Amino acid sequence: MKKLLATAAAVTLAALTACSVSVPDQEAASAPPSQPEPGPTRTSGAVGGSAGTPSSSPASGTKAACELFNSLFERYAAVPSGNSEGYEDIYLQAEEAKGTVSGDLRGLFASLSLLAIDHSGAAGSGSGPAQESEDAVRDAVFANAGTCTDAGVTLRL
C-alpha cells in the first residue's frame, strides 16, 4: 500500500511540474457554474473516515471548485499529525475533485493530494511533508488566487 501511495505521489509531483500557469479566459471564469450530473454521492463522516468513501462532491464551476479546495485544505489542516488514514482520506478526496475540474484549477487539487499523501507517509515519523509539497500547494494557490477571487472566493492556506 505504501509503495502504491509513494508511486502516486511521484506521479502527482511530475504532473505538477509539467503544469504551466496560464490566465483563464474571462468568459470561462465568469460563466455560471454548471449543475452536477445526477448520480450517487459518496460521503464519509469525520476526517479519519474510511479511505474508500471520499466525501467531496463534484466541483461544478470555478466558485464551487475554489470553495471545495478551501474545505479540503481546512480538513487537511485538522488531521492529527500521526493519523496517516486521515491524510489518505484527504488524498483520495483531492484526487476525486481533481477529476471534476479543468485547467489551472486541477493544480489546486493535484498539489493538495500530493501534500496529503506526502504527509501520510511521514505520519509515523514525526516529520512533516517535504518542503516541495508545501511549495506546490502555495504555488497553486497563488496561480489560482485571481480566478477564485473573481468567482467570489478567497483561497486560504
Helices and strands as residue ranges (DSSP letters): H 2-18, H 26-30, H 61-78, H 84-98, H 105-122, H 131-150
